[in-house]
């Protein structure tokens, strides 16, 4: 018998952060096999890396980024 969504979620939340990211990526990737989506993400990643390399943008620590995101949705 398959585990319930709640059981799967509980187990997934016990994983280390890096493993949760890997799981989330695999789940999201499984939703679409459209190559154009992968190409668009690759272009976006390249654009963002170029901005970092040029100094046009700076990295924000994870905790600060999460605090900003939480504040924005309240």
Buried (B, 14 or more C-beta within 10 A) or exposed (E): EEEEEEEEEEEEEEEEEEEEEEBEEEEEEEEEEEEEEEEEEEEEEEEEEEEEEEEEEEEEEEEEEEEEEEEEEE
